[in-house]
Amino acid sequence: MKLWQILFPLCFILSLVSSSHASTFVYCSEGSPTAFNPQITTDGTSNNAAGHTIYNRLVEFKYGATEVVPGLAESWTVSPDGKTYTFKLRKGVKFGTTKYFTPTREFNADDVIFSIDRQRDTSHPYHSVNGGNYEFFKAMEVDTLISTLKKIDNYTVEFKLNKPESPFITNMAMSFMSILSKEYADQLLKENKKENIDNFPVGTGPFVFRSYEKDTLVRFEANPTYWQGTPKIDKLVFAITPDANVRYQKLKTGECHLIIEPAPADINAMKQDSKLKVMESAGLNVGYLAFNVKKKPFDNLDVRRAIYHALNRTSYINAIYMGNAILAKNPLPPTIWSYNDKTEDYPFNIEKAKALLAKAGHPNGFAAELWTLPVTRPYNPNGKKMGEMMQADLAKIGIKVTLVSYDWPTYLAKSRNGEHQMIQLGWTGDNGDPDNFLNVLLGCSGMKAGSNVAQWCQKDFNQKIVKAKSISNQEARTKLYKEAQEIFHDRAPWVPVAHAMIYRAMSAKVQGYKIDPLGGDIFREVYIE
């Protein structure tokens, strides 16, 4: 690569920050978005680049909290049997104007019907566009939950469900239920450019998409017609910076105003710098190593338990998270209701691991691949280093591990297809409900959708989580979720590793930013002092 190719993006960012436009805000993100439509993505990187900038939902999470508040719907009612939800839509909401689309009407019920039916109706003209993989919609069983969706009038829509669903409203606030423009979709259909809908987005959100330079920059501008008021920053730039150390250097030199996932080793120095400030919060997350239980020898429970005992996870907490995490023993974080604190963790025990491996018919071990996380995530700040430590631990019981990784979009796509043997992944809760972890990541519907990378469909576990979300009593739901966690512990489809603290570092001049407990970075209230 020539020097000018390296320096040009740097110079461009510097020119943005130092220009007369003091309200240009530069955010150092950790990876490239896989698309600009949260209906077809599940990763936080893409969600930040679309779900929190370009789009809205009928209901939203209150900024900085998990409380559900009105969004594009100003109100809603629920029938006594819990199966009919009627939403009254907000009037006067405008879609953003871009260089490729100028809306001629305001948001209405047609946009809601289009956005939901695209995901649930296999005959819909947009259903199969760009692969037609609606992972959240399927993993959370919304595809089978909705019986009918009807437009009552231009500002009223009615959802009829096949059964009561306790987390339905919180699920509606998640980004995969974002509302797209049907008018824009109709235009693309006429132009024979349907695939553009997911990469040249149009929404009602606080920012309007301007351009994407792959692996370098995403540019947005404030939506002047935003229904909650024009954002306080005129321009928003995502500077894609995968390396945590480089993000820190950009923050110190003023190239970025805020950075995601600072390296744990840098946090103390950041706190001591008067020009910076660091925010922290307990994370609603879990980092884990998943086994593909459909592939030998990981279909053998004794093999999975042997690996669990062989991994010195406490050393990972110390070396990788620098102590800014707690050891995980359940798939749920302890900050979420129904966490089973009585679960007995698998202790680090090399001799027991060897004995279990011998019992499984592998006294001399075996060879296997372990996929390492290619980007910094809240639940795992250094996948490569963790992979190397896991590799060394497993060598002690005779398992010869080859470390494999890919770029982030490829990593996710291949994991959904079940191409791995062992894989590092993790999850940050999307709605504060246990169903979002247990059903999405470990339920049979999640296996079909691709979010259950363990490929684990266990009958007793699945029955409990499906029953739990069909009832509204939280005490009864808690009992079922705790029982499900016991089954998970016994069958060991994963090795849970850590629940990490969440950190964001920023210029001391940044105001209005709140850490999102659901893992996003939201800029509609942010400004530079």
Backbone torsions as a table, in degrees:
resi	resn	phi	psi	omega
1	MET	NA	134.5	-179.7
2	LYS	-76.8	156.2	-176.2
3	LEU	-57.9	-40.8	-177.7
4	TRP	-64.2	-29.8	178.7
5	GLN	-68.5	-29.2	177.9
6	ILE	-78.6	-42.1	-172.2
7	LEU	-79.5	-27.1	-174.0
8	PHE	-59.1	-49.7	179.1
9	PRO	-60.4	-38.0	179.0
10	LEU	-62.1	-47.2	-179.6
11	CYS	-63.1	-36.8	-179.4
12	PHE	-64.1	-44.8	179.8
13	ILE	-63.5	-44.2	179.6
14	LEU	-59.7	-38.6	-179.5
15	SER	-66.5	-33.2	177.8
16	LEU	-65.9	-46.7	-175.6
17	VAL	-68.3	-38.1	-173.9
18	SER	-92.0	-1.2	-177.7
19	SER	-71.1	176.0	-179.2
20	SER	-71.1	-13.1	179.7
21	HIS	-81.4	85.6	-177.2
22	ALA	-64.8	-17.3	-177.8
23	SER	-96.0	19.2	168.7
24	THR	-83.0	125.1	-176.4
25	PHE	-114.7	125.8	-178.8
26	VAL	-110.8	123.7	-178.4
27	TYR	-111.9	121.4	176.6
28	CYS	-83.9	102.5	178.2
29	SER	-90.0	166.8	-171.0
30	GLU	-98.0	-10.2	-176.7
31	GLY	-162.2	177.2	-179.4
32	SER	-92.8	138.6	175.7
33	PRO	-66.4	147.2	177.2
34	THR	-84.4	-22.6	176.3
35	ALA	-169.4	172.8	179.6
36	PHE	-114.8	44.1	175.2
37	ASN	-148.0	110.6	-176.3
38	PRO	-68.9	-5.3	172.3
39	GLN	-65.6	-32.2	-173.1
40	ILE	-112.1	10.5	178.0
41	THR	-126.5	159.5	176.1
42	THR	-129.8	-12.5	-175.3
43	ASP	-80.8	148.1	-178.3
44	GLY	-64.0	-31.2	179.5
45	THR	-59.9	-47.9	179.4
46	SER	-69.6	-35.6	-179.5
47	ASN	-63.7	-41.5	177.5
48	ASN	-62.6	-36.7	-175.9
49	ALA	-81.1	-6.4	-178.1
50	ALA	-141.4	-59.3	-173.5
51	GLY	-58.6	-36.2	-176.8
52	HIS	-97.8	-3.9	-177.5
53	THR	-114.0	-49.3	-168.2
54	ILE	-96.2	-30.4	-167.9
55	TYR	-117.1	164.9	168.6
56	ASN	-130.5	169.6	176.3
57	ARG	-125.6	171.4	178.8
58	LEU	-61.3	-40.0	173.5
59	VAL	-125.1	156.0	-175.4
60	GLU	-132.1	162.8	169.0
61	PHE	-87.0	134.6	176.6
62	LYS	-56.1	138.6	-176.4
63	TYR	-55.7	120.9	178.5
64	GLY	81.4	11.2	-176.6
65	ALA	-144.8	177.7	177.4
66	THR	-108.2	6.8	177.9
67	GLU	-71.9	135.4	179.1
68	VAL	-87.8	131.2	-179.6
69	VAL	-130.6	163.7	178.5
70	PRO	-59.4	145.2	176.4
71	GLY	-125.0	-114.5	175.7
72	LEU	-69.5	-17.9	168.9
73	ALA	-98.3	128.5	-179.4
74	GLU	-82.1	-17.4	177.2
75	SER	-164.2	166.3	175.8
76	TRP	-154.3	156.0	177.0
77	THR	-128.9	155.1	-179.4
78	VAL	-125.3	133.9	179.2
79	SER	-67.6	157.8	-179.3
80	PRO	-56.8	-31.8	-179.6
81	ASP	-84.3	0.5	176.3
82	GLY	73.5	16.1	-174.5
83	LYS	-115.9	-5.1	178.7
84	THR	-125.9	122.7	178.7
85	TYR	-116.7	123.7	-180.0
86	THR	-115.2	122.5	-176.6
87	PHE	-109.1	128.0	172.8
88	LYS	-93.6	119.2	-173.2
89	LEU	-84.5	151.1	-179.3
90	ARG	-76.6	134.7	177.4
91	LYS	-91.9	155.0	175.4
92	GLY	83.2	10.8	179.9
93	VAL	-86.1	129.8	-177.8
94	LYS	-110.4	145.1	170.7
95	PHE	-79.8	150.8	179.4
96	GLY	-68.3	148.3	176.9
97	THR	-96.9	130.6	179.4
98	THR	-124.0	178.0	179.3
99	LYS	-72.0	-15.4	-178.3
100	TYR	-110.1	-1.9	178.7
101	PHE	-157.6	132.1	173.4
102	THR	-121.2	112.1	-177.9
103	PRO	-67.4	147.9	177.1
104	THR	-112.9	-3.0	178.2
105	ARG	-143.3	167.0	177.9
106	GLU	-87.9	166.4	175.7
107	PHE	-55.8	138.2	175.1
108	ASN	-153.1	-170.7	-174.5
109	ALA	-61.3	-29.3	-179.7
110	ASP	-60.6	-34.3	179.8
111	ASP	-69.9	-36.4	177.5
112	VAL	-65.9	-48.7	-179.3
113	ILE	-59.5	-46.2	179.3
114	PHE	-58.5	-47.6	-173.1
115	SER	-65.9	-37.3	179.7
116	ILE	-80.7	-43.3	-177.2
117	ASP	-66.9	-29.5	176.2
118	ARG	-56.0	-38.1	-176.1
119	GLN	-82.9	-31.9	-171.5
120	ARG	-101.5	-21.5	-174.9
121	ASP	-101.8	109.2	-176.5
122	THR	-66.4	-17.3	178.7
123	SER	-93.8	-0.5	-179.5
124	HIS	-64.0	138.9	-176.7
125	PRO	-60.4	-19.5	179.4
126	TYR	-105.1	-1.7	-172.6
127	HIS	-59.9	-42.5	-175.0
128	SER	-93.9	2.9	-178.3
129	VAL	-65.3	135.1	179.5
130	ASN	56.4	36.6	174.0
131	GLY	100.5	-25.1	176.7
132	GLY	62.1	32.8	-179.9
133	ASN	-102.2	105.7	-179.0
134	TYR	-108.0	78.4	-167.5
135	GLU	-61.9	-48.0	179.6
136	PHE	-64.8	-45.4	-177.5
137	PHE	-56.0	-40.0	179.9
138	LYS	-81.8	-43.1	-176.7
139	ALA	-62.7	-33.0	179.6
140	MET	-93.9	8.5	172.9
141	GLU	59.9	26.9	176.3
142	VAL	-68.2	-27.2	-179.3
143	ASP	-63.9	-32.6	178.5
144	THR	-99.5	-14.1	-177.8
145	LEU	-76.3	-42.6	-177.2
146	ILE	-76.5	120.4	177.2
147	SER	-83.3	-53.0	177.2
148	THR	-141.9	151.2	174.6
149	LEU	-130.0	119.4	-170.5
150	LYS	-129.7	139.3	172.3
151	LYS	-86.5	115.3	177.5
152	ILE	-80.7	-45.7	171.9
153	ASP	-155.7	-174.0	-175.0
154	ASN	-59.6	-21.8	-176.4
155	TYR	-128.4	26.9	176.2
156	THR	-143.3	129.0	174.7
157	VAL	-129.2	147.9	-177.5
158	GLU	-124.4	124.9	173.2
159	PHE	-102.5	125.8	170.4
160	LYS	-108.4	128.7	-178.8
161	LEU	-101.7	153.4	177.2
162	ASN	-74.4	-19.8	-179.6
163	LYS	-159.8	160.0	174.9
164	PRO	-63.2	144.0	-177.7
165	GLU	-138.3	106.0	-174.7
166	SER	-56.7	-44.8	-177.8
167	PRO	-85.7	15.9	-171.7
168	PHE	-58.7	-47.2	-176.9
169	ILE	-66.8	-41.5	177.8
170	THR	-65.8	-35.1	176.2
171	ASN	-64.6	-35.4	179.3
172	MET	-64.9	-22.5	179.5
173	ALA	-84.5	-7.0	-179.3
174	MET	-76.8	157.2	-171.2
175	SER	-64.3	-26.3	-179.3
176	PHE	-67.4	-12.6	176.4
177	MET	-98.1	23.3	177.3
178	SER	-62.5	151.3	-177.1
179	ILE	-102.5	122.4	178.4
180	LEU	-98.3	168.3	-179.6
181	SER	-90.2	118.1	175.9
182	LYS	-68.0	-34.8	179.1
183	GLU	-61.8	-42.0	176.9
184	TYR	-64.6	-41.9	178.7
185	ALA	-61.6	-40.5	178.5
186	ASP	-64.6	-38.1	177.2
187	GLN	-62.8	-46.2	-179.8
188	LEU	-64.0	-35.2	178.2
189	LEU	-61.9	-43.1	179.1
190	LYS	-67.2	-33.5	-178.7
191	GLU	-85.5	-2.2	-176.7
192	ASN	58.6	43.1	179.8
193	LYS	-129.3	41.4	-174.6
194	LYS	-56.3	-33.9	-176.5
195	GLU	-64.1	-18.1	-179.5
196	ASN	-68.7	-18.0	-173.9
197	ILE	-61.2	-28.4	-176.2
198	ASP	-96.0	-9.4	-177.3
199	ASN	-124.2	-14.6	171.5
200	PHE	-124.3	80.2	-165.5
201	PRO	-80.1	156.5	173.8
202	VAL	-136.9	124.9	-179.9
203	GLY	-144.8	-174.8	180.0
204	THR	-103.0	7.8	-170.2
205	GLY	-74.7	-177.8	-173.8
206	PRO	-70.0	-19.2	-178.9
207	PHE	-127.7	153.4	179.1
208	VAL	-111.0	132.3	179.1
209	PHE	-67.7	134.7	177.0
210	ARG	-113.7	-51.0	-178.5
211	SER	-164.4	161.4	175.9
212	TYR	-136.0	120.5	171.4
213	GLU	-102.4	110.1	-169.2
214	LYS	-49.3	129.8	177.2
215	ASP	63.1	12.8	-177.7
216	THR	-127.6	-64.9	-173.2
217	LEU	-142.6	146.2	164.1
218	VAL	-122.6	132.0	-177.9
219	ARG	-117.8	135.4	177.8
220	PHE	-130.4	159.8	170.3
221	GLU	-128.5	153.2	178.7
222	ALA	-59.5	139.0	176.3
223	ASN	-82.9	108.0	-175.1
224	PRO	-67.6	-15.9	-178.8
225	THR	-107.5	16.2	-176.5
226	TYR	-58.5	132.1	-171.8
227	TRP	-66.4	-19.2	176.8
228	GLN	-99.1	8.1	-179.6
229	GLY	105.1	142.3	-178.0
230	THR	-60.0	132.8	176.9
231	PRO	-56.5	160.6	-175.4
232	LYS	-83.1	-11.3	174.8
233	ILE	-109.6	138.4	-176.2
234	ASP	-77.8	-41.7	-176.7
235	LYS	-128.4	140.0	177.9
236	LEU	-123.8	127.3	-179.1
237	VAL	-123.1	127.5	170.3
238	PHE	-95.4	111.7	176.7
239	ALA	-95.0	108.3	-172.4
240	ILE	-75.0	115.4	-171.2
241	THR	-139.1	88.8	-173.9
242	PRO	-63.9	-30.9	-175.0
243	ASP	-85.1	123.4	-177.4
244	ALA	-62.4	-36.1	179.5
245	ASN	-66.7	-38.5	177.9
246	VAL	-67.7	-38.6	177.2
247	ARG	-59.3	-42.2	179.4
248	TYR	-63.0	-43.5	179.1
249	GLN	-62.3	-39.6	178.8
250	LYS	-66.2	-35.4	177.7
251	LEU	-66.7	-43.7	-179.0
252	LYS	-65.1	-35.0	-178.4
253	THR	-87.4	-2.3	178.4
254	GLY	84.6	8.9	177.7
255	GLU	-72.6	-25.8	177.1
256	CYS	-128.2	146.2	177.4
257	HIS	-91.1	-27.5	-178.3
258	LEU	-148.8	139.9	179.0
259	ILE	-124.3	145.3	175.6
260	ILE	-87.5	149.9	171.3
261	GLU	44.7	65.8	173.0
262	PRO	-62.1	147.9	178.4
263	ALA	-62.1	134.8	-179.6
264	PRO	-52.7	-34.9	-177.8
265	ALA	-67.5	-19.1	-176.5
266	ASP	-96.5	-9.4	-169.9
267	ILE	-62.7	-44.3	-179.3
268	ASN	-61.4	-41.8	178.6
269	ALA	-64.4	-37.8	178.3
270	MET	-63.6	-40.2	-178.8
271	LYS	-65.7	-26.9	-178.2
272	GLN	-88.3	-6.4	-179.0
273	ASP	-89.5	116.5	-176.1
274	SER	-65.9	-18.5	-179.8
275	LYS	-86.2	-5.0	-177.4
276	LEU	-123.6	163.7	168.3
277	LYS	-141.1	149.8	-177.5
278	VAL	-121.7	130.5	173.8
279	MET	-108.0	145.9	179.9
280	GLU	-142.0	155.3	-179.5
281	SER	-160.0	150.8	173.0
282	ALA	-63.4	133.0	-174.7
283	GLY	-89.6	138.8	173.7
284	LEU	-89.4	66.1	-170.3
285	ASN	-145.3	169.7	172.7
286	VAL	-149.8	134.0	171.1
287	GLY	-106.2	140.8	-173.5
288	TYR	-151.0	163.6	169.0
289	LEU	-109.3	118.5	-179.1
290	ALA	-101.1	141.9	172.3
291	PHE	-96.7	139.3	170.2
292	ASN	-83.7	98.3	-172.0
293	VAL	-72.9	-4.3	175.9
294	LYS	-88.0	-8.0	-178.4
295	LYS	-110.9	135.6	176.3
296	LYS	-72.1	147.1	0.3
297	PRO	-90.5	14.6	-173.1
298	PHE	-80.2	-1.9	170.5
299	ASP	-76.3	-10.9	-178.2
300	ASN	-92.5	120.5	-177.6
301	LEU	-60.3	-37.7	-179.3
302	ASP	-65.4	-33.0	176.0
303	VAL	-65.3	-45.3	-179.2
304	ARG	-63.4	-43.1	179.0
305	ARG	-66.2	-36.8	178.6
306	ALA	-60.6	-45.5	-179.8
307	ILE	-65.1	-40.3	178.1
308	TYR	-56.0	-48.8	-179.4
309	HIS	-68.2	-27.1	-174.1
310	ALA	-80.7	-19.5	-175.9
311	LEU	-87.2	120.9	179.6
312	ASN	-84.4	77.8	-171.3
313	ARG	-66.9	-30.0	178.0
314	THR	-60.9	-36.0	178.7
315	SER	-66.7	-29.4	177.9
316	TYR	-69.7	-39.7	179.0
317	ILE	-59.7	-41.8	-177.7
318	ASN	-73.1	-44.4	-172.0
319	ALA	-84.7	-32.6	-172.9
320	ILE	-102.0	-43.6	-179.8
321	TYR	-92.8	-4.9	-177.8
322	MET	53.2	35.5	178.6
323	GLY	81.4	-1.1	-177.2
324	ASN	-89.2	43.1	179.4
325	ALA	-163.2	163.9	173.8
326	ILE	-117.6	152.4	-179.4
327	LEU	-65.7	133.7	-178.9
328	ALA	-93.9	144.5	174.0
329	LYS	-132.0	-11.9	178.6
330	ASN	-125.5	161.9	174.4
331	PRO	-74.5	-15.9	175.9
332	LEU	-94.6	143.3	172.2
333	PRO	-75.8	153.3	-178.4
334	PRO	-69.1	-9.6	178.7
335	THR	-83.0	-1.3	-178.0
336	ILE	-110.3	143.3	-179.2
337	TRP	-64.1	148.7	-178.1
338	SER	83.5	5.6	174.2
339	TYR	-58.7	133.7	-177.8
340	ASN	-95.3	96.6	-177.3
341	ASP	-74.6	-13.8	-178.0
342	LYS	-83.8	-5.5	177.3
343	THR	-59.4	132.0	176.7
344	GLU	-92.6	120.8	-176.4
345	ASP	-70.2	157.7	172.6
346	TYR	-78.5	117.4	-179.3
347	PRO	-75.5	153.4	173.0
348	PHE	-67.2	117.4	-174.8
349	ASN	-155.2	97.5	-176.2
350	ILE	-63.1	-41.8	-177.5
351	GLU	-65.5	-41.2	177.6
352	LYS	-65.5	-37.5	178.2
353	ALA	-62.3	-43.8	178.6
354	LYS	-62.6	-41.1	-179.3
355	ALA	-64.8	-42.0	178.9
356	LEU	-66.3	-37.8	179.0
357	LEU	-65.6	-40.4	177.2
358	ALA	-65.1	-42.2	177.5
359	LYS	-59.6	-33.8	-179.5
360	ALA	-79.0	-2.7	179.2
361	GLY	92.9	17.6	-179.7
362	HIS	-128.9	61.3	-176.6
363	PRO	-63.6	-25.1	179.6
364	ASN	-103.9	11.2	-179.9
365	GLY	80.1	-160.1	-178.8
366	PHE	-165.6	173.5	177.3
367	ALA	-102.5	143.5	-178.8
368	ALA	-155.8	161.1	174.8
369	GLU	-100.1	143.4	173.7
370	LEU	-127.9	119.6	-179.5
371	TRP	-85.5	129.6	-177.6
372	THR	-106.3	140.1	-176.5
373	LEU	-59.5	127.5	-175.2
374	PRO	-88.7	-7.5	-178.3
375	VAL	-130.3	159.2	173.9
376	THR	-73.9	126.4	176.7
377	ARG	-126.4	160.2	-179.5
378	PRO	-56.7	-36.9	-175.8
379	TYR	-86.4	-7.3	179.2
380	ASN	-159.1	100.9	-176.0
381	PRO	-77.3	-13.3	-177.7
382	ASN	-154.1	84.7	-177.7
383	GLY	-63.5	-37.6	-178.7
384	LYS	-63.4	-47.5	-179.9
385	LYS	-64.7	-39.8	177.5
386	MET	-63.7	-38.9	177.6
387	GLY	-61.0	-41.4	179.5
388	GLU	-65.4	-38.2	178.2
389	MET	-69.9	-39.0	176.0
390	MET	-64.4	-42.0	178.4
391	GLN	-57.6	-45.1	-180.0
392	ALA	-66.6	-39.7	179.0
393	ASP	-64.1	-44.5	-176.4
394	LEU	-72.3	-26.1	175.9
395	ALA	-61.8	-28.1	-179.1
396	LYS	-68.4	-18.0	176.4
397	ILE	-113.3	14.9	173.3
398	GLY	91.2	3.3	179.1
399	ILE	-89.2	116.9	-177.5
400	LYS	-92.8	108.1	-172.4
401	VAL	-99.6	131.0	169.0
402	THR	-102.4	126.1	179.8
403	LEU	-86.6	134.6	-177.0
404	VAL	-132.0	143.9	172.0
405	SER	-151.4	167.0	-179.6
406	TYR	-142.8	171.6	170.1
407	ASP	-64.0	158.2	-170.1
408	TRP	-57.2	-50.3	178.8
409	PRO	-59.8	-40.0	179.5
410	THR	-68.1	-40.9	178.4
411	TYR	-56.1	-47.4	-179.9
412	LEU	-66.0	-44.0	-178.0
413	ALA	-63.5	-44.0	-179.3
414	LYS	-68.3	-35.7	178.9
415	SER	-65.9	-38.4	178.0
416	ARG	-63.0	-31.2	179.4
417	ASN	-83.1	-3.4	177.6
418	GLY	72.4	33.2	-176.6
419	GLU	-82.8	-10.1	-175.8
420	HIS	-88.6	167.4	168.2
421	GLN	-104.9	-56.2	172.1
422	MET	-126.3	142.1	-175.4
423	ILE	-146.2	137.6	172.3
424	GLN	-83.8	128.4	172.4
425	LEU	-150.7	-172.1	178.5
426	GLY	-172.8	-177.1	-173.7
427	TRP	-154.6	138.6	168.0
428	THR	-112.8	127.9	-175.8
429	GLY	-56.3	141.8	-176.7
430	ASP	-98.8	-18.3	-174.1
431	ASN	-148.7	5.1	177.4
432	GLY	78.7	7.9	180.0
433	ASP	-107.9	137.0	179.5
434	PRO	-57.1	-28.5	178.9
435	ASP	-56.7	-32.2	-177.5
436	ASN	-67.3	-22.2	173.5
437	PHE	-94.2	-58.3	-168.0
438	LEU	-70.2	-40.2	-179.1
439	ASN	-80.5	-46.6	-176.9
440	VAL	-65.1	-43.6	-172.1
441	LEU	-90.6	-22.6	-171.9
442	LEU	-133.7	-4.6	179.6
443	GLY	-79.5	162.3	-179.9
444	CYS	-64.4	-33.3	177.7
445	SER	-67.2	-34.3	177.1
446	GLY	-66.5	-32.3	177.4
447	MET	-64.8	-42.1	179.4
448	LYS	-68.2	-35.7	-177.1
449	ALA	-78.6	-25.5	-179.6
450	GLY	109.1	-7.5	-179.9
451	SER	-81.2	-21.3	176.9
452	ASN	-90.5	84.9	-173.4
453	VAL	-74.4	-12.5	174.3
454	ALA	-74.3	-12.7	-178.4
455	GLN	56.8	37.3	-172.1
456	TRP	-106.9	116.1	178.9
457	CYS	-124.9	92.7	-174.9
458	GLN	-104.4	122.0	-168.7
459	LYS	-57.0	-51.9	-175.9
460	ASP	-64.1	-42.9	178.1
461	PHE	-60.2	-48.3	-175.5
462	ASN	-64.8	-38.5	179.2
463	GLN	-61.0	-39.9	-177.8
464	LYS	-68.8	-43.1	-177.7
465	ILE	-72.8	-32.2	177.3
466	VAL	-68.7	-41.5	178.1
467	LYS	-65.2	-40.1	-175.9
468	ALA	-60.7	-38.3	-176.6
469	LYS	-83.1	-5.7	179.0
470	SER	-90.3	-5.8	-178.9
471	ILE	-118.6	154.6	-175.0
472	SER	-99.2	-18.6	-178.3
473	ASN	-70.7	116.5	-174.1
474	GLN	-67.4	-33.4	178.5
475	GLU	-63.2	-43.2	179.3
476	ALA	-68.1	-39.0	177.7
477	ARG	-63.8	-42.5	180.0
478	THR	-58.0	-44.4	179.5
479	LYS	-58.1	-45.0	-179.3
480	LEU	-67.1	-40.9	-179.9
481	TYR	-67.6	-35.2	176.9
482	LYS	-67.0	-38.8	176.5
483	GLU	-65.2	-38.3	178.3
484	ALA	-63.8	-38.9	178.3
485	GLN	-64.7	-32.5	176.2
486	GLU	-66.1	-39.7	177.5
487	ILE	-65.4	-43.5	177.0
488	PHE	-56.4	-46.9	-179.1
489	HIS	-60.6	-42.1	-177.6
490	ASP	-68.5	-37.4	-173.1
491	ARG	-93.8	-16.9	171.4
492	ALA	49.0	57.8	173.7
493	PRO	-73.1	-18.4	176.1
494	TRP	-129.1	166.1	158.1
495	VAL	-110.0	102.7	174.6
496	PRO	-64.7	136.9	-175.7
497	VAL	-109.2	-55.7	-170.7
498	ALA	-154.2	152.2	165.5
499	HIS	-114.3	112.7	-169.4
500	ALA	-98.4	150.5	168.3
501	MET	-69.1	151.2	178.1
502	ILE	-102.8	131.4	178.7
503	TYR	-128.5	142.7	168.4
504	ARG	-133.2	135.8	177.9
505	ALA	-115.7	143.2	-174.5
506	MET	-155.9	166.0	172.6
507	SER	-60.9	145.3	177.9
508	ALA	-63.4	-15.6	-179.6
509	LYS	-83.0	-10.1	-178.6
510	VAL	-74.5	128.7	179.2
511	GLN	-125.8	154.5	173.4
512	GLY	86.6	-3.3	-178.1
513	TYR	-83.4	136.7	173.7
514	LYS	-125.9	139.8	173.6
515	ILE	-68.9	129.0	178.5
516	ASP	-83.5	120.0	179.9
517	PRO	-62.7	-16.3	179.8
518	LEU	-98.2	11.7	167.8
519	GLY	93.5	-0.8	-176.8
520	GLY	-88.6	169.1	170.2
521	ASP	-118.0	116.9	-170.2
522	ILE	-119.6	128.0	-170.0
523	PHE	-117.2	6.8	-175.1
524	ARG	-67.6	-22.1	179.7
525	GLU	-105.7	1.1	-171.6
526	VAL	-86.0	146.1	173.1
527	TYR	-152.8	167.6	179.3
528	ILE	-104.7	124.0	-175.9
529	GLU	-66.1	NA	NA
